[in-house]
Amino acid sequence: MAIPHIPCLRLGDPYVSLNQIEVNDYRDGAVKATVSQVNAGVIRRDLERMDEARAALCKFSTAELIAIGAKAGEIFLNGEVQIGVDGETQSPGQYIETLSSTSGLPHVMVKRNMDKIHYALTHMDVVLNGLTRGIDPAILDAGVGEQFGTQVCFYPTSKALGLVMPSNSPAVNSLWLPAVALKTPIIMKPGRDEPWTPIRLIQSFIQAGCPKEAFGFYPTDYEGAADILNRCGRALIFGDKSTTDQYANNPAIQIHGPGWSKILIGDDEIENWRDYIDLIAGSIADNGGRSCVNASAVVVPKYGREIADALGQKLGPVKPTTVDDPEAKLSGFANPKMGEWIDGAIDADLEEAGCEEMTAKYREGDRKVVTDGGTYLRPTIVYCESFEHPLSNREFLCPYASVVEVPQAEMLNQIGESLVVTAITNNEAFQANLLASPLIERLNLGPISTMKISWDQPHEGNMFEFLYKRRSIGMAA
């Protein structure tokens, strides 16, 4: 297959820029694609045409767009789609192999992420029913109607949804999919090393019959990304804390940063901790530890060192394998310097008293491994004596977690904001306190992996409530 050139899409129309960047294999630097990169001026001009883009979507009913999305899901998973400006197509197998080669994800993880995206697209009726709390889609089409015996009216909050996407995990693209059924055009800056999933999704939608005008695909620089965030009316940003903090007080921008997801074990279940080691290990290490819903801390009232040691014994021996190994558990770093930085940051903080790494004695070698040209970090479990230690509430782009002992009565005062909390307890009073906590986005009561999400119950922001507002309305008899 020739090296494809991925163009910018301006309201669905391919646009080849003189400014182009390369997307490279993370192992040997081989060029896998060239990508057109546009400046902020192009994005600003196209944003003036969003009425045209929304009008193209509004020619379809919500039910029709749901059906188109389901067809797009089948194409995404199983079909050939056009990705290059010269008509180059991409099969599912080529997508898996190419994405793996530029992101570091092994094939098996790419396939799992594909399945998640496919499920979201083919179950969009269920997703929207959960997001809207059962509103009849026909009401969204008309803008007004009767629901539960009451006149309701909804109006869009923006002309487009801006997206500044990451490169760490393909499944994060699932978060914007409901916007299409909600008749909101997409203006996207793809991740530097991961244009593959966005362009495959967009082309799958278009091939399924969605109007091309609904999609803007803009590889761009910092200024262009800022315009996408600030000029679309509503936007999503993905990134680390330093990136997302500058938008923390802007309600028009939904932040998807570190998750700081956690597992808590209550006093009533702590004696049974051995029963949950597999669940905890999976929450930490599934998807290569790259997801915001991966557990990065385990909080227990006692047996902290023993639990950390058991996790170290289970995860410490995990090592890199070939990218096509169906049992692969680790991802390589598209940017080797990121792996080097994480490795150094962990070692530096381990020098501070009150913390011990529990995986080192089980892994037979260094944490950082370079193999077949790729840089990998093997799992790291640390035992921290308290949440005051700098490694107690950290999140890294690899299988990493701290185990911290905290009395049950103090857990909610110490854990801080958490995207997902799995609370293993049957104590009704403790459960009630967890349910009332404003610090927890998604709460799992019982032994449920932090990685398990329900598409009809958003774990980080409600896309419908983000893109639509309810208006008070009076109508003459």
C-alpha positions in Angstrom: 0.0 0.0 0.0 1.4 3.4 -1.0 1.9 6.0 1.7 -1.5 7.8 1.8 -1.9 11.6 2.2 -4.7 12.4 4.6 -6.3 15.7 3.6 -8.0 18.2 5.8 -11.8 18.0 5.4 -13.6 21.4 5.0 -17.3 20.7 5.5 -16.5 17.3 4.2 -14.5 18.4 1.1 -10.9 17.3 0.9 -8.3 20.1 1.1 -4.6 19.5 0.5 -2.4 22.0 2.3 1.1 23.0 1.4 2.0 22.5 5.0 2.2 18.8 5.7 3.3 16.6 8.6 4.4 13.0 8.8 2.8 10.3 11.0 5.6 7.8 11.8 6.0 4.2 13.1 6.8 4.4 16.8 9.5 1.8 16.4 11.6 2.6 13.3 10.3 6.1 12.3 9.0 4.8 9.0 6.4 7.2 7.4 2.9 5.7 7.5 1.1 8.8 6.2 1.4 12.5 5.4 -1.3 14.8 6.7 -2.3 18.2 5.6 -2.0 20.8 8.3 -4.0 24.0 8.2 -3.7 27.3 10.0 -6.3 29.0 12.2 -7.5 31.3 9.4 -8.9 28.3 7.5 -10.7 27.1 10.5 -12.2 30.6 11.2 -13.5 30.9 7.6 -15.1 27.5 7.8 -16.7 28.2 11.1 -18.7 31.0 9.4 -20.4 28.2 7.4 -21.8 26.3 10.3 -25.4 27.2 9.5 -24.9 25.4 6.2 -23.4 22.4 8.0 -26.3 22.2 10.6 -28.9 22.7 7.9 -27.5 19.6 6.1 -28.0 17.5 9.2 -31.4 19.0 10.0 -32.7 17.5 6.7 -32.7 14.2 8.6 -34.8 13.2 11.6 -33.0 12.0 14.7 -34.3 8.5 14.0 -32.8 8.6 10.5 -29.4 9.8 11.9 -29.4 7.0 14.4 -30.0 4.5 11.6 -27.2 6.1 9.6 -24.9 5.9 12.6 -25.6 2.2 13.0 -24.7 1.6 9.3 -21.6 3.7 9.9 -20.7 1.4 12.8 -20.8 -1.7 10.6 -18.7 0.1 7.9 -16.2 1.2 10.6 -15.8 -2.3 11.9 -15.9 -4.3 8.7 -15.8 -2.1 5.7 -13.3 -0.5 3.3 -13.2 3.3 3.7 -11.4 6.0 1.8 -8.7 7.7 3.8 -6.4 9.3 1.2 -6.7 12.2 -1.1 -6.0 10.0 -4.1 -8.7 7.5 -3.3 -6.6 5.2 -1.2 -8.9 2.9 0.8 -8.3 1.2 4.1 -9.5 -2.2 5.3 -10.2 -3.1 8.9 -7.0 -5.1 9.0 -4.9 -2.2 7.6 -6.5 0.1 10.1 -5.5 -2.1 13.0 -2.0 -2.6 11.7 -1.4 1.1 10.9 -2.9 2.5 14.1 -0.9 0.0 16.1 2.3 1.1 14.3 1.9 4.8 15.1 0.2 4.7 18.5 2.0 1.7 20.1 -1.2 -0.1 21.0 -0.9 -3.8 20.2 -3.4 -5.2 17.7 -5.6 -6.9 20.4 -6.2 -3.5 22.1 -7.0 -1.8 18.8 -9.6 -4.5 18.1 -11.2 -4.0 21.6 -11.4 -0.3 21.0 -13.0 -0.9 17.6 -15.6 -3.1 19.3 -16.4 -0.3 21.8 -16.9 2.3 19.0 -19.0 -0.2 17.0 -21.2 -0.9 20.0 -21.8 2.8 20.7 -22.7 3.5 17.0 -25.0 0.5 16.7 -26.7 1.2 20.0 -27.1 5.0 19.7 -30.9 4.7 20.4 -30.0 3.3 23.8 -27.3 5.9 24.3 -29.6 8.8 23.5 -32.4 7.4 25.6 -30.1 7.4 28.6 -28.6 10.9 27.8 -32.0 12.5 27.3 -33.7 10.5 30.1 -36.3 9.1 27.7 -37.2 12.1 25.6 -39.0 11.2 22.4 -36.6 11.8 19.5 -39.5 13.5 17.6 -39.4 16.3 20.2 -35.8 17.0 19.3 -36.8 17.2 15.6 -39.6 19.6 16.2 -37.9 21.5 19.1 -41.1 21.3 21.1 -43.6 18.7 22.3 -45.2 17.0 25.2 -43.3 14.7 27.5 -44.8 13.1 30.6 -47.8 15.4 30.3 -45.7 18.6 30.2 -44.9 20.9 27.3 -41.1 20.9 26.7 -38.9 22.8 24.4 -35.2 22.3 23.6 -32.8 24.5 21.7 -29.1 23.9 20.6 -26.4 25.6 22.6 -24.0 25.9 19.7 -23.7 25.7 15.9 -20.9 23.1 16.1 -19.0 20.8 18.6 -15.3 21.5 18.7 -12.9 18.6 19.5 -9.2 18.6 20.3 -8.5 14.9 20.4 -5.7 12.9 22.0 -3.6 10.1 20.6 -3.7 7.7 23.6 -6.8 5.5 23.0 -9.1 5.2 20.0 -12.2 4.6 22.1 -12.3 8.2 23.3 -13.8 9.0 19.9 -17.0 7.3 21.2 -17.7 10.5 23.3 -18.5 12.7 20.3 -20.6 10.2 18.4 -23.9 11.2 19.9 -23.4 14.8 18.5 -24.1 13.6 15.0 -27.5 12.2 15.9 -28.1 15.4 17.8 -27.6 17.3 14.6 -24.5 19.1 15.7 -21.6 19.5 13.2 -18.2 18.2 14.2 -15.0 20.5 14.0 -12.1 18.3 15.0 -8.4 18.6 15.5 -7.2 14.9 15.6 -4.4 13.7 17.8 -0.9 14.1 16.3 -0.2 10.4 16.2 -3.8 9.2 15.7 -5.6 10.6 12.7 -6.7 7.1 11.8 -9.7 6.6 14.0 -11.3 10.0 13.4 -10.8 9.9 9.6 -12.1 6.3 9.5 -15.2 7.3 11.5 -15.9 10.4 9.5 -15.6 8.5 6.2 -17.8 5.7 7.6 -20.5 8.2 8.4 -20.3 9.8 5.0 -20.3 6.4 3.2 -23.4 5.5 5.3 -25.3 8.5 4.0 -24.5 11.2 6.5 -24.1 14.7 4.9 -20.4 15.4 4.4 -21.0 19.0 5.5 -21.3 17.8 9.1 -17.6 17.0 9.4 -14.6 19.3 9.7 -11.2 17.5 10.1 -8.4 20.0 10.8 -5.0 18.9 11.7 -3.6 22.2 13.0 -1.3 23.9 15.4 -1.8 25.4 18.9 -3.5 28.6 17.5 -5.9 26.5 15.4 -6.7 24.2 18.4 -7.4 27.3 20.5 -9.8 28.6 17.9 -11.7 25.3 17.7 -12.1 25.4 21.5 -13.1 29.0 21.8 -15.1 29.6 18.6 -17.4 26.6 18.2 -19.7 27.4 21.1 -19.2 24.0 22.7 -16.0 22.0 22.7 -14.3 19.0 24.3 -10.6 19.0 25.1 -8.4 16.0 26.1 -5.1 16.3 27.7 -3.0 16.4 30.9 -3.7 18.7 33.8 -1.4 21.5 32.6 -3.3 21.5 29.3 -6.8 21.3 30.7 -6.4 23.6 33.7 -6.5 26.8 31.5 -10.1 25.9 30.5 -11.3 24.7 33.9 -13.6 27.7 34.5 -15.1 27.8 31.0 -18.5 26.0 31.0 -18.6 25.9 27.2 -15.6 23.6 27.2 -15.9 20.1 28.6 -12.7 18.8 30.0 -11.4 15.3 29.7 -8.2 15.2 31.6 -6.7 12.8 34.2 -9.3 10.6 35.7 -7.7 9.8 39.1 -10.1 6.8 39.1 -9.9 4.7 42.3 -10.9 1.5 44.0 -12.1 1.7 47.6 -12.5 -1.3 49.9 -14.7 -0.8 53.0 -14.2 -2.1 56.5 -16.8 -4.8 55.9 -15.0 -6.3 52.9 -11.3 -5.7 53.6 -10.8 -9.2 55.1 -11.8 -10.6 51.7 -9.3 -8.5 49.8 -7.7 -11.5 48.1 -11.0 -12.2 46.3 -10.6 -8.8 44.5 -7.0 -8.8 43.3 -7.8 -9.9 39.8 -10.5 -7.2 39.5 -8.1 -4.5 40.9 -5.3 -5.6 38.6 -7.6 -5.5 35.6 -8.8 -2.0 36.5 -5.2 -0.8 36.7 -3.7 -2.5 33.6 -6.5 -3.2 31.0 -6.0 -1.2 27.7 -2.4 -0.8 28.6 -3.2 1.5 31.5 -3.9 4.3 29.0 -7.5 5.2 29.9 -8.8 7.8 32.3 -11.0 5.1 33.8 -8.0 3.0 34.7 -7.6 2.8 38.5 -4.6 4.8 39.6 -5.1 4.4 43.4 -6.4 1.7 45.6 -7.6 3.0 49.0 -8.0 0.5 51.9 -8.4 0.8 55.7 -5.7 -1.9 56.3 -3.6 -4.6 54.6 -2.2 -1.9 52.2 1.3 -3.4 52.0 -0.1 -6.9 51.6 -2.4 -5.8 48.8 0.3 -3.8 47.1 2.6 -6.8 47.2 -0.1 -9.1 45.8 -0.7 -6.7 42.9 3.1 -6.4 42.4 3.3 -10.2 42.2 0.5 -10.3 39.6 1.5 -7.3 37.4 5.3 -7.2 38.0 6.1 -10.0 35.6 4.1 -8.5 32.7 6.5 -7.5 29.9 6.2 -6.3 26.2 5.4 -8.9 23.6 5.0 -8.7 19.8 2.3 -6.3 18.6 0.3 -9.1 17.1 0.3 -11.2 20.3 -3.3 -11.8 21.3 -2.2 -11.8 24.9 -0.3 -8.5 24.7 -0.8 -6.3 27.7 1.5 -3.3 27.2 1.5 -0.5 24.8 4.6 1.3 23.4 5.1 5.0 23.4 4.6 6.9 20.2 6.9 9.5 21.7 9.8 7.6 23.5 10.6 10.7 25.5 7.2 10.4 27.3 8.2 7.0 28.5 11.6 8.2 29.6 10.0 11.1 31.5 7.5 8.9 33.3 10.2 6.5 34.3 12.3 9.3 35.7 9.4 11.0 37.5 8.5 7.8 39.3 12.1 7.1 40.3 12.6 10.7 41.5 9.5 10.6 43.8 10.4 7.1 45.1 13.4 8.7 46.8 11.0 10.6 49.1 10.3 8.7 52.3 6.9 7.0 52.9 6.7 5.0 49.7 7.9 1.7 48.3 7.7 0.2 44.9 6.2 -3.3 45.1 6.7 -4.5 41.5 10.5 -4.1 41.2 11.3 -7.5 42.9 8.9 -9.3 40.6 9.8 -7.9 37.2 13.4 -9.1 36.6 14.8 -6.0 35.0 14.1 -2.3 34.6 10.8 -0.6 34.4 11.6 1.0 31.1 12.2 -1.5 28.3 13.3 -0.9 24.7 12.5 -3.8 22.4 12.1 -4.1 18.7 12.7 -0.4 18.5 9.8 0.5 20.8 9.8 2.0 24.3 7.6 0.4 26.9 7.0 0.8 30.6 6.2 -2.2 32.7 3.6 -2.0 35.4 4.4 -0.1 38.6 2.6 -0.6 41.9 3.7 1.5 44.9 2.6 1.4 48.5 2.2 4.9 50.1 1.9 5.5 53.7 -0.5 8.4 53.2 -2.0 10.7 50.5 0.6 13.2 51.4 3.2 11.4 49.3 3.5 12.7 45.7 3.1 9.3 44.2 -0.2 8.5 46.1 -2.5 10.3 43.7 -0.7 10.3 40.4 -1.8 9.1 37.0 0.6 8.0 34.2 0.1 6.7 30.6 0.9 3.2 31.6 -0.2 0.5 34.2 0.5 2.4 37.4 -1.3 2.6 40.8 -0.7 3.5 44.4 -2.1 1.6 47.3 -2.9 3.9 50.3 -4.2 3.1 53.8 -6.9 5.5 54.9 -9.5 4.9 57.6 -12.9 4.4 56.0 -14.3 7.4 57.8 -11.6 9.6 56.2 -11.7 8.2 52.6 -14.0 10.7 51.1 -12.1 13.6 52.8 -8.8 12.4 51.2 -9.4 10.9 47.8 -10.1 14.1 45.9 -11.9 14.3 42.6 -12.3 10.9 40.9 -13.8 10.1 37.5 -14.7 6.6 38.5 -14.8 5.1 42.0 -15.4 1.4 42.5 -16.5 1.0 46.1 -16.4 -2.6 47.4 -18.6 -2.4 50.4 -22.1 -3.4 51.6 -22.2 -0.8 54.4 -25.3 1.2 53.7 -24.1 4.3 55.6 -20.8 4.3 53.6 -22.7 3.8 50.4 -25.0 6.7 51.2 -22.0 8.9 51.8 -20.5 7.8 48.5 -23.8 8.5 46.6 -23.9 12.0 48.1 -20.3 12.9 47.2 -19.8 15.6 44.6 -16.2 14.4 44.0 -17.2 11.2 42.1 -18.4 11.3 38.5 -19.2 7.6 38.1 -19.8 5.3 41.1 -19.7 1.5 41.0 -21.1 -0.1 44.1 -19.7 -3.5 44.4 -16.8 -5.4 42.7 -17.1 -3.8 39.2 -14.0 -2.9 37.2 -13.4 0.8 36.9 -13.0 0.1 33.1 -16.7 -1.0 32.8 -18.9 1.9 31.6 -22.5 2.1 30.6 -23.1 3.9 27.3 -26.6 5.1 28.5 -25.0 6.5 31.7 -22.2 9.0 30.7 -19.2 8.7 32.9 -17.9 12.1 32.1 -20.4 14.8 31.1 -23.8 14.4 29.4 -23.5 15.2 25.7 -27.2 16.0 25.3 -27.2 18.5 28.2 -24.0 20.0 26.9 -25.4 20.5 23.4 -29.1 21.4 24.2 -30.8 23.5 26.8 -34.4 23.4 27.9 -36.4 26.5 27.3 -39.6 27.6 29.2 -42.4 27.9 26.7 -46.0 29.0 26.7 -48.4 28.2 23.8 -51.8 29.7 23.2 -54.7 27.2 23.2 
